[in-house]
Amino acid sequence: MSLKDRLNTPNNQNKEFEEKENNQTPKYYESEKIAQIDTLGILDNLFVDDDINSIYVNGARNIYIEKNGKKNKITTTFRDNVQLENLIRRNAQNIGIEIDESKPLIKFNHKEGINVLATLPPLSSSANIYIKCYKDKHANLQILSENQSISKEMSLVLEALATIKNNIIIAGERNTLKTTVLSAFAKMLPNNNIGFLLDNANELKINSKNFSNLDISNLQQEKFELINSIINSNPDMVLFNDPDEKMIANICKNISEGLNCAVITICAKNPKEAMRKIAFNILKQLPNLNFEEALKIAYEAFNLMIFCKRDESGKQKISSISQINLDENENCEIKDIFFLNHLLEHESTGFVPEFYETSKINNLPISANIFDKTYKHTYYKSAKNDAMEQFIKKSTNQDILRKFKKELPTNEIPEEEAIKKVQEKFEELKKNAKAEEQLEEIDLFEENLDDNIIAQNENQQ
């Protein structure tokens, strides 16, 4: 049965789903309008740090930041809760939105393109602000590879997928790499192709001559007319950032009618949950189906899934790239092509995906051996990490150096700070060294380190 036939097959087994939806408890009012504001007071100073992923204000005295996967309380505070509440109310008033006890939740969009969610009592015990800081400069495959979020080989595959027609899901929990990977797709679209970004989360600002960036967060019924018009224009790629349930059902309908260039983001804990979530969203719009039929629609609609997560250290990574399909017996399948192993390195599963044949026809630079189970994935190294590796390798005392390399996260701190920390380690070793031989080895390493610092200063001048 084709995807279009599945969507049009009547079935009354799911009426209880519709009844459950109608009996949901009422939610607090949320403004439908997302308007731009100019300032968030003392919080504006935090936006200059590109490594901050999110900011959470839990009352005037409790401000937390999430940076490099770790959450910390900072010393910056508001004077009192009155100052914090006045900031929220003033911004709401400036954009013509009412916020009070009956309407205690509001969404803003900061001028920097940062999403802001604010609440007042009684919805929260005190005034709260949650800020998601998306940094588009990280949406670069080489930077992601330098951070070991993705391997070189997986980067090549994603570049190929930007030119091969596929319907792709980018899934993961919140604050992983979903939006970053979506933005990277836009940057990989060939210059002679036409693409559209339909941003339902009001996050992305893609500046590209061949890409139209459409903020649809404030549109209601008109968004579907817009989507259908765009799809009828036969684009080379359509990106959907954070589509709602109605949009997902509409996308699946358009796929059944021939759309084969959609890329969507969806929040989920694992790949199977992402597919179930799509199926439930289809059911909400087509309650005449049963769940199994809706699930088959989801699996038939999309070809590939890129799943993102945080590893044990909190770093954002692409944990798998998988093929999605129904097998010959109409069983739902998710077959991993690449995955993140227990050593937090990327591996190939040995499965050769269907798009590889298309890549050969289009003469794309993908070699079949990257899919071999024994293939060793590689990563780009940043220039500063290469420099650090070079002067570390000059030492004759490898035991000491291995200790430095293990204890010093050189890829997470500025190079100057890393060099300073290495020098401090040397001083500590000197104080504790008992053997003259060890002191001589440390002196030799320090000479090499000084030569490297001098050379770097000369290059900068």
N, C-alpha and C positions, 0 to 999 in steps of 0.2 A: 504494500500500500504506500503510495507516495505521501510526501509531507503535506501537500495541499489537500489530498483526500482525508488525511487524518484530522486536519483542522476543520474540515467540513462535515465530519461524521457525527450525527446526533447520538447522544447517549445521556440518559437521565439518572445514572448511578451516582451522581455527585451533588445532588440537591442539598444534602446535609452540609456540604462545604459552604454553599451560598448562605444557608441559614446561620452558620457559625459566624460568618463575616458580618451579617446584619446585626448579630447580638453582641458585638464587641462593646466593651465599656468605653464611654466617651473619653477622649484625650484632651489635654490642655490645648487651648488655642495656640496656634503657631501662625505667625504672619506669612501669607503667601508671597509677599513682596520681599525680595532680597535687594536692598539698596546699598549704595556705597557711602562709607564714612571716611573722614579725613584723619582722625586721631583716636588713639586709645590711651592718651595720657602717658603715664610712666612706662606703660608696656611697649610703646613705640621703640624705645631704645633696644629692646630685645630682638627686633626684626632684622637688625643688621648682621646678626650671627646666623650664617647660612646652615650651620649644623643643628640648629634647634628645629625639631620636628613638630612639637606642640607645646602650648602653654595652657596651664590650668589655674584659674584664680578661684580659690575656695574661701571666699570672704576676704576682707581687707588685708589680713596679716599672713595669709597662706597662699603663696604663689609658687607653683612648681613648673619646671621645664623638663621636657624630654629631649635629650641630646645624645646622639650616637647610641640609641637604644636604652639609655639609662635615665631614670627619673630622679631629680634632685630639687629640694626646696632652696629658693634663692633668698638673698637678704632684702631685695627690693620689696617694698610694701606700700599700700595706700595708707593715708593718714588714719582713716576709719571707714566703717561700712557706709556711712553717709556719703563720703566722697566717691566710693565705688558705685553706689546706687545712682548718684547724681550723674556720673559719667554715662551710665547705661541709659538713663532717662533722657539726658541731653541729646545723645546721638539719635535716639528714637524720635524725639521731637524734631530734630533738624531734618530728618528724612520723611516726616509726616506720618509716622506710625505710632499708634497708641500702645503703651505698655503700663499695666497696672495689675492689681490682684486678680482680676478676671482674665487678663491676658498677660501672663507673667513670663512668656518666652518669646524671644525674637532672634532673627538671623540678620547679620550684617555682612557686608563685604568691604574689607579695608581697602584703601587706595593702592596698597601694595599687592592686591590680589589675594589677600589672606582671608580665609573664612572664619567668621566669628559667630559663636552661639552664646547668648546671654540669658540668664534667668534671674527672676526675683522671687522672694517669698510670696505666696506659700508653696510654690512649686519646689523651691530649695530652701534650706534652713537659713541661708544668707544669700546675698547677691553673688552669683557665680558667672564666670566667663570661661569659655573653652575656645581656644584658637588653634586651628590646624594650619601649620606653616608649610606650604608646598613650595619647593625651590626648583624651578624648571631647569636651572643650570646643571642639575644632576642627571637630567634626562638625556644622557649621552652614553652610548654603549661602551666607549673606551673607558670613561670614568667608572662605569659599573663594573667593568672587568678589572680595573685597577683595585677596586674595593673587593674583588672576588665575589661580587654579587652574581656574576655571569661569566662563563668562560669565553675565550675567543671563538671557539667553535660554535657555541650557542649564539653568539653575536652574528656570525655569518648566516646562521639559519634565520634569525629574525630579520636581517637585511633582505634575505631572499623572500621571506614571507611578505615583506612590504611591497613586492612586485608581483607575487603570485596571488591570484584571487582565492581567498579563503574566508570563512567566517570564524572568528577567533574570540575566545573568552579569556580575559585576564582576571584571575580570581585571587583571593587571599583575604586575610583579616584586615582590619583598619590599620593605617599607618605602616603598611608594608610598601611594596614597590608598584602597586597597580597603576596609579596615576602617572608615575615616572615612566613606566614602560609604555603606557598609552601615548604619552608625549613623545617618547623616543620613536614610536612608529610614525608619527606625523613628520618627524625630521628625516626619516629614511625614505619617504615617498619620493620617487624620481621627479625631477623638475618638470618633465613634460606631462605629468599626470595631475589630475584634479582631485582634491580631497576635501572633506568637510568634517569639522569637529562639532558635535552637538553636545554642549556641556550643560548637564542638568545639575551639577554640583557647584557651578560658578567658581572653578578653580584655575583652569588653564587659560593662558593667554599666548597662543601660538602665532608668532609673526612669520608668515611664509607667503610668498607670492602665489603659490599654487594651492594654498590651503585656506579655506574659509572657516573662521572661528566664530561659532554662533552660541551665545549665552541664552539658553532656553529655560533657565531656572525660574523665571517669572511668567512664562507662558503656561496657559492651561490647555484648552481644547485646540488652540491654534497650533500647538507644537506638532500634532499629528498631521495636520495639513502641510506643515513645513517639511516634516520628515518624508512624507509621501512625494512631495514635489521634488525634493532633493534626490530621492531614490530614482524617480522617473527621469532625472537628467543623466542617468547612467554614469555616476562618478567612479573613480578608480579605488577610492577608499572612503568609508564613512566610520568615524570614531564616535562612540557613545560613552560619555563619561558619567557613571553612576545613574544609569537609566532606572526609572521607577517601574513598578509592576505593569502598568498599562503600556509603557514604552517597550518593555521586553516582549509582551504579547504581540505588539504591533511589528516589532523587528522580526519575530518568528513568522508572522503572516507574510511580510515582505520577502523573507527568505524562501518561503514556500512558492512565491510567485517569481523567483529568479534572482533575488539579491544574493551576491556571493562575495561581498567585500566589506562586511560589517565586523568591527572590533568593539567589544563591549567590556566594561569593568563590572565586577560584581563582588560583593563582600561575602566570604564563606570561610569556614574553618578547614575544609579539605575539598579536593576536586569533586567527590561524589555529592557533598552537600551543595556545591555550586550548581550542579545539574538538577538536584531536587528542588533547589530554590527557584530555578527557571521554570521547572514544571509546575510548582505551586502558583507562580505568577501567571502562567498560562491558564491554570484552572480558575483563578479569580476572574479572569476575563471571559473564559469559555467553560462555565460550570456544567455544560452538557457533556463534557468529557469525563472519563475516570482518570485516576492518577497515573496508571500504567500507560495509557494512551498519551497523556500529557508528557510523561517522561520520555517516551519514544520520540515525540515531536522535538523535545529539547536535544536529544542525542543525534537525531537526524539533521537538525538545523545547523549545528556547529561542527566544524572540522577539527579544531585544535584548542587546547587549553594551556595557558601559561600560568603556573601557580606560584605565588609569592608568599614568603613567610619570613619571620625573624629566626635566626639560629639561636643556639644556647647563650651566646654572648650578647644577643640583642641586635646583631647586624642584619640588615635587610638583604634578602637573597631571593633569586629565582630558584625554587626548590625542585621544579619539574616542568618539562614541556612534554605534552601528551597529545596523542591522536584520539579523537572522539568519533564513534560511529556505532551503527547497528550492524551486527554480524549477519551472516546469511540466514541465521535462524531468528533474526530480529531480537537478539540479546544485546543489552546496552553494554558498551565496552569503553574503557579508558585505558589506553596502552601508552605507558611511559616511553618516551624516546630518550630523554636525558633526565637525570635525577641527582639530588644532593645526597651523598653517602654519609655514614656516621663520622667520617673524618672531616666533614664539612667541605668536601671537594666534589666537583661535578663529574659524573660518569655517564657513559652511554649504556643502554640496556641491550643492544644488539638488534633492536627492532628498527627496520628501515621504513620510514613513513611514506604514505602515498604521495605526498608533495615532492618527494625526491625525483620521481620520474618527470614531473612537470619542470623541476629546476634544470634537469638535463636538457629537455627540449628547448628551454629558454637560455641555455648556455650560462647558467648562473654558477659562480665559483664555489660549489659545494662538492667535496669529495666523499665518495661512499664510505671511506675508511673511518670517518668521524662517528659513524653509527656502530662500529665494531665494539664489542664488549671490552676488548683489551686496550682500546684507544685511551691515551693519556691526555686529558684536557689541559689546556694552558691558559695563562692569564696575562694581560698587559701589565707592565710595571710602570709606575709614574717616574718622572725624572728625578724627583727628590728621593724616592726610595732607592733608585739605582745609585745615586750619589752616596747615600748612606751605606749601601751594600759594599761599594767600592772601598771606602776607607775602613770599614769593618774587616774586610777580607785581607787587609795589609798586615794584620797582627800575626805573630808567630804563636801566640798562646790561644789556641782554638777553644779551649775549655772556658776561658774567661769570656771570649767573644760570644760563644753560644749562650752563656748566661745573660750577657747584655741583650742579645737579640730576643731572648725569651721574655725578659722582664720589661723591655722597652717597646711600647707600641708605636713604632716609628711612622706607621701609615696613618695614625690618628692625630698626630700633633705636628705643629710647624717644624720645619727642619732646624731652625735656629734653637728652638727649645729642646729638640732631640739631642743636638750636639752638646748643649749645656748639661743635659741630664747624663750623657755619656761621660763628660768631664768630671761631674760630681761622683760618678761611680768609680772613676780612676782614683780620685782623692781618697775615697773610702777604702779602696783596696790597698793603697799605699800605707794607710794607717794600720791596717790589719796584717800586712805582709810580714812574715818572719824570715823568709829565706831571701838572701841577696839575689839569687837567680830570678826569683819572681819579680823583684823590684826592677831588674834590668829589662825583663820582658815588658813590664808595664811602661818603663821609660821609652822603650823602642816604639810601642804602640802609640804613646802620647806624641812622639815626634811625628809619626805618620799622620796622626789626627790634626796636629798643628799645620802641617804642610797642606792638608786637604782644606782646612778653613781658610788659609791664606790664598789658595788657588781659587776658592769660591768667591772671596772678596774681590780678587782681581777681575774675575769674570763679570761680577756685578758692576764694577766701575767701568 
